[in-house]
Amino acid sequence: MDFIDFVVYPLVYIVFTPILTILHELGHALPALIFTKDKVTVNIGNSNLNKQIRLNRLVINLNGYKSLVDVAYGYVNWTPVDNRAKVVFMILGGPLASLIVSVLLYIYLINVSLPYVLMVSFNALFIFSVFQFLLTILPIKYFYKPYIGYTSDGYRILQHLQKGN
């Protein structure tokens, strides 16, 4: 691993993880917009920047971050839905979006010849998107900040699938 890798990986994490997080959260929000009638709110960041983007019923709150470690923080709010399949699909949408981003990055990496720094950057982005997919699809209870006390999308999906009719 070259010195440039030690510089590029953290920079890619800080700059592009919020974008990966927005894409993941939009993966939840799009089915929620389809299956609900009220507004769907995507929250990115855990600080108090309070910048807002409104696109009809979709509201994206850009809150900023309390630290550089928290740049992957995001969640979506939607009105409750009484249909278990729809709820599971809304929850699954985030990990699916992360998986699609990972697959597209992988396809790009194996099919395009890039200069070294760009190749390392795209490789880092690919790795971070795969980790985002795995950390959200695996049924786990989070033990790290800022998610302490929360459960993964995979955990929430299992909870909904185990509920009785």
N, C-alpha and C positions, 0 to 999 in steps of 0.2 A: 504494500500500500504506500503510495507516494504522499508527500507532504500536502500536495494539492487536494488529495482525498480528504485529509483531516480538516481542510478549510471548506471544501465544497459541500460535504455531507451536512454539517451543522447549518450552513447558509441555506441550503435547499430545504432543510427541515423548517427553519424559521420563516422563510419566505413562502414556501409552497404548501406546507401542511394546512394553513388556513383555507387554501383553495380546495385541497382534498377534502377538508371537513365540510366546506360549503356544498361540494358535490355529493358527499355522503348524506348530508341533511336534506338536500333537495331530493335525493332518492326516497326519503321518508315523505317529504312534503308533496310530491306529485301525486302519489296514490291518495294521500289525505285530501288533496284538492278535488280529486275525482269522487271520493266516497263520502265527503261531507259537504255541507252547504255553507258553513261559516268560514271565517278567516283561518288561515293556517300560518303560524308564526315560526320562523326559523331564527334561532338565537345563536349567534357566533361570538364566542369570547365570554369571559367572566369578569369583565371590569365595567366601567360606567361611561364609555365613550358616547353611547346613545345616538348613533347614526342609524337612520332607518331608510329602507328602500321598500316602496309599496308597488306591487304589481297586481292590481285588482284585489283578489282575496289573499294573495300571498304577501306576507310582510316579513322582511328580512331585517333583523336587528343586528347591527355590527357594533358590538360592545367593547372591543379591544381586549387586551390581555393583561392580567396582573403580573405575569412573568413570561419569559420566553419558553419555559417548559410547558405552559398551558396553551400553546397555539393550536392544539388539536381539540379544544373544547367547543362543543356545540350540542344543541338539542332542538327538538321541534315540539310545538304544542298544537294540538288539534282537538276539536270537540269529540267527545266519546261517541263510539259507533257500537251498535248492538249486534253486529255481525262478526263472529269470530274469524271467519276467513278474511274479511276485509281488514280487520285489525292486524292479523298476522301478515298480510301482504304489505300494509303500511309500515310495519316494523321491519320486515324483510327488505323493503326498498332501499334502506341505507346501506346495509352490507352488499346488496346486489350492485348498487352504484359503485361502491369501492372495488368490487370484483371486476366490473366492466372496465373501470379505469385501469386496474392492474393488467388485465388482459390486453387492452389497447396499448399500454406502455410497453408490454413485453413484445407484442407484435412489431411495434415501431423499432424497438431496440434490436431485434434480430434481423430486420429487413432494411435498415438504413445505416449507412456508414457515417459516423459523426466524428468531429474533432474530439480529442481526448477529454477536455473539460466538459463539453456537452454530453458526451457519453457517460461520464461519471455523474453528471447532474441528472440525466434521465434514469440512470441506474438507481441513484438514491431515491428519486421520485417513485420508481417502481417498487423498491423495497419498502418505502414508507406506506405506499398504498396497499401492499400485501399485508403488512402488519396491521394497518387500519382494518382491513377486511377480517383478518384472523381475530383481532381483539374485540371485534363487535359481533362476529357470528358465533364464536365459541360461547357456550353458556357458562358465564363466570360472574362472580361478584367482584367488582373492582376494589383494589386495595391501594391505589395510588391517587394522589391529588391530581386534578380537582374532582375526581369521580368517586371518592371514598363514600361508601354507603349506597351507591347505585349499582344496577345490574346491566349486563350487556344486552344487546338486541337479541342475541341467541337465547339468553336466559329468559327474557320476556316472551319470546316466541314459544319456548317450551312451557312456560306458565300458562299461556293462552291455549295451547294444544292439550294440556292436561286437565283444563277445566271441563266440567261436565256440561252437557247440553242444557 
